[in-house]
Amino acid sequence: MMKVFLSSIAKNDIRLLMRVFNAEKENRGIDFLKDLKESISQIVQHSETTEKSKEITINKMKKFPVHIHYIFENDEILFITAIFKELN
């Protein structure tokens, strides 16, 4: 089972984005968090069938204009380095 770790930067990014999305619409921050968990789960599932890059990889979330930056430290650790909102 792969472990998922968040950098302190990613944790701060999540807190900030929850506030940003909640400001747009009530409870949208919770929806963002659910979609983020789903996106990370998909990254983990996809990694089981493909080669894990040693470089930072970017995954775009489906329902939010957000990119997840991550790296596989080994076969057991997915390290989320940052989470950025797309600029309009």
Secondary structure as the mmCIF struct_conf table of DSSP 4:
data_model
#
loop_
_struct_conf.conf_type_id
_struct_conf.id
_struct_conf.beg_label_comp_id
_struct_conf.beg_label_asym_id
_struct_conf.beg_label_seq_id
_struct_conf.end_label_comp_id
_struct_conf.end_label_asym_id
_struct_conf.end_label_seq_id
STRN STRN1 LYS A 3 LEU A 6
HELX_RH_AL_P HELX_RH_AL_P1 SER A 8 GLU A 24
BEND BEND1 LYS A 25 LYS A 25
TURN_TY1_P TURN_TY1_P1 GLU A 26 ASN A 27
HELX_RH_AL_P HELX_RH_AL_P2 ARG A 28 SER A 47
TURN_TY1_P TURN_TY1_P2 GLU A 48 THR A 49
BEND BEND2 THR A 50 THR A 50
HELX_LH_PP_P HELX_LH_PP_P1 GLU A 51 SER A 53
BEND BEND3 LYS A 54 GLU A 55
STRN STRN2 THR A 57 LYS A 60
BEND BEND4 LYS A 62 PRO A 65
STRN STRN3 VAL A 66 ASN A 74
TURN_TY1_P TURN_TY1_P3 ASP A 75 GLU A 76
STRN STRN4 ILE A 77 LYS A 85
HELX_LH_PP_P HELX_LH_PP_P2 GLU A 86 LEU A 87
#
